[in-house]
Amino acid sequence: MTQDDDDRALRLACPLDEMLAEALALVDATRRYLESRPAAPAVAPGELPHVREIDRITTRLGHVVAWLLTRKAGGPAMASAGRPLPHDLDGDPACLDQPLVPGLPARLQGLLDASADLYLRAARLAGENAGSRHHLH
């Protein structure tokens, strides 16, 4: 590893650590939201949009956490060695879609917005070298 590689790794470490802390805080907030909902043996038909958006949040957060942990575990060294990274943010439609769903609780809408913002920031960071752009639909 050259001095330039070391400098780049140090510059990336802080934003990655901050983003990982934010992602884990959102995971915890989502868990608390789910725990606050009444338990039901089955999803009522009117709840399907609600459940779909919870799935969207957990999908986004899962992708971001996996991407961040991969980077922290040696992603820069793998990339500089020309080896493909085992996990990358690929613009999953479930993560990029943000349909307007009327009647969502404000707390759930806040989690949707925060997870979308985090996913897009991670995707921009992932695409800086590749030149890719991700946008919500």
HELIX and SHEET records of a PDB file:
HELIX    1   1 GLN A    3  SER A   36  1                                  34    
HELIX    2   2 PRO A   45  GLU A   47  5                                   3    
HELIX    3   3 LEU A   48  LYS A   72  1                                  25    
HELIX    4   4 GLY A   75  SER A   80  1                                   6    
HELIX    5   5 PRO A   93  LEU A   96  1                                   4    
HELIX    6   6 ALA A  106  GLY A  127  1                                  22    
END                                                                             
